[in-house]
Amino acid sequence: MGAPVLDLSEAISQIEALRAELHALRAENEALRAENEALRAENEALRAENEALRKETEALRKENAELKLRLEEAERAAHRPAAPFRVPESKRKSQPKKPGRKKGHRGSFRARPKHVDRTVEVPLDRCPQCGGEVSEVERVEQYIEEIPPVRPHVTHLVTHKGRCPECGPVRSTHPSQVSTATGAAGTHLGPRALGLAMELIHRHGLTRRKTCAVLSDLCGLHVTPGGLVQAAHRLAEKMRKSVEELIEHLRGSPVVHADETSWWVGGPKWWLWVFTRSDATLYLVRASRGRQVLQDTLGEDFPGMLVSDCLSVYDDATPLQHKCYAHHLKAIKEAERLADALGKEALNNLRSVLLAAMALKKEMHRLGAEEVARMRRALERKADEAIARALAVPAAAKTGRRFEKQRDHLFAFLDEAEAEATNNLAERQLRPAVIARKVSCGNKTERGADTWQTLTSLSVTAHQRGESFLTRVAQALAPP
């Protein structure tokens, strides 16, 4: 039998069915291809996310390991005798500096006294060993400075009082008189003795009890801590005008360094501010860490340069500012701990900018104006490049933003001869106060804080100027 013959209509139907099936397969294939592309994109996103998580995990692992080491080191240090004062191993230098002064440092020796109270000549007539004659005798001179035996110099002061028909009650006075009190309160400390006590407390940081012990043991003066407190209050009132003059002096200064630290006045939440320059230091105890303290002290239109750390209250407080390079360098060092290779390179570029600026400041005195201007322009370009590079690297971006924020006054200290790259002056002036705070916990009353800030400011300023605080006290206590 021959092959069966399909009906034409049936063949066409089968072709149409095959064609429809082909279209369906094509559509399904396109859907699968689109799904495959979506899965591939999702896979890439997951891969990128996984890489980011891997880096984050690595950074956290590194930070965790560092924290463990620091914890172990702290636990070990806590069991050592001098733990609170011990330098951490991480901060110890592998090759410490050679002890003593640097090479080329100006020598120091005891200078010949400006006055001689007595001359003693010891002849050499015979040999001290055998008693024989001595020839070629030469004169040998020495000067011996010694403290003579000290005992209080007591003045029996007799004054008189009477009545003037025009002025009423009057009395005579004497320059060494510090008070007109009589009777049980009729024995007083003289101006120099009181000035010495105040200097021991407010510049050398002795407690009042130790000051009483020093005056008793070395000078034969007997005084109580309470007596020193009352005397200090009276003295501070009489020297208040000197503090006002000190504030005016700082307001007219080309550069002022400022810093602050926590304080205690019968409780926490007080602040000790310091405003200083090479010849003056002002301490203020305030219940605020706000910008108003700056404006009240230096004035709202302070024309000089304010050198400070990067605390926000200082930002834009004055037109001319400089931020402490030591704080910038510390921020760079902290960021380097967790930075990768690119981050460390970017951070090192920022560090090199600061070091170059400090080197330029050191050499400016011997360079010509044109050379300084050329180096300054190169420094500005280098700074812009380093900041842009840091902002583009995640590990250095935070530090880069810090520099970007302070960019307008990053090199301001180069424009003022008295300005320093760091705020070390203010921190050095704060250090004795911080030690005093550890010993005495600050002040108990607001009156005590006011007295402390007044006398400490004046005693430290007198030392900076090479003046005698004892003389200043005597002048303040002199009767009108």
C-alpha positions, 0 to 999 in steps of 0.5 A: 500500500502507498504512504497515507496522504495528509489532508492539506488543511491538516498539514497547515494546522500542524504547521501553525501549531509548530509555529506557535510552539516555536514562538512560545519557546522563543518567549520562554527563552527570552524570559529565561535570558532576562532572568539569567541577566537579573541573577547575574546582576544580583550575583555581582551585587552579592559578590560586591557586598560580600567583598565589602563585608569581608573588608569590614570583617577584616577591619573589625578583626584587626580592631578586635585584636588590637583592643585585646592587646591593649586590654591585656597590656592594661591588665598587666600594667595594673599589677605593676607598682607604678602602673598609673605613671608607666609609659605604654610599651607601644609608645616607648621609643626603640632608640631613646634620646641620649640623656642630657642637653642637645649638642650645641646647647648653650652651657649653664653655670652658676654666675658670679654673685652681684654682691658680696656680704663678707670676704674671708681670706685663708693664708697659706703660710705653711704646707697643710700636710708637713708644715714646710715652707710653700713657694709660688703661692697664687690667689684662688677666688671662690664665691659661696652662696648660702642661706643664712639662718632664718627667723621672722623679722618682727616689727612692733608697729605703733600707730595713732588714731584721733579725730580731725575736725574736718575729716572725722576719725583718722589714724596714722599708717605705715607702708608695711601695714597690711591690716588695721585690725588690732586686739586678738587679730593684731598680729599679721603676716607682712607683705613679703611673707604673705606674697611668699605663701601665695606664690607657693600655693598659686605658682608652685602648686603646694597645698595650704597645709604644706605651705604652712609647714614650709613657712614654719620649718624654713622661716619660723612663721606659724600660720594656719590653712584657714588663715591663708584662705582668709588672707588670700580672699582679702588679697584677691579683692585688692588685686582685682584691678590687675586682672582687669589690666591683664584682660585688656593686655590679652585683648590687644595681643596679636596672638592668644592661645586658649584651652580648657579642662574640666574643673570642680567648684563644690561639684562637677560641671565647671570648666577651667579656661586658660588664655595665654601668650608669652608674657601673660596668662589668664585663668578663668573658672566658669560653669560653661564651656560655651563660646560666650566665655570666649567673647566675654574674655577676648571681646566680640571683635578680637583682632588677633589670632586665636590658637586652639584645638579643634573644639567646635566652640572655637570655630569661627569665634574670631576672624583669625584662627589657627588649629593645633598641629599636634591634634592634627598629627594625633588624628592622622596617627589614630586613623593609620591604625585601621587604614589599608595601604592606600589609606596610609599613603593618603594619610602620610601625604597629609602628615608631610604637609604639616611637617613641611609647614613647620619646617618653613616656619622654622626657616622663614627668618633666614629666607627672602620674602619672594622665596617664602611666598614661592614655598607658601604657594607650593605648600598650598597646592600640596595641601589641596592635592593631599586633601583631595586624595584623602577624601577619595580613599575611604580609610582616610576620608574622615581625616580628609574632611577634618583638614577640609574643614580647617583648610582656610586657616591651615597655614595661618600661623605662618602669617604671624611671627608670635604664632606657633604650629601647636597649642602647646603653650596653653597646654603647658600652662594648664598642666600645673592647674591639672596637678592642683586639681588632682591634689585638691579637687578644685575649689569648694566655693565660687568665692574660692574659685574666684580667688584662685583664678585671680592669684594664680593668673597674677603669680604665673604672669609675674613669673613669665615677665621676670617680675617679683610677685612678692613685690606685686603683693606688697604694692597691693597691700600697701595702705592708701 
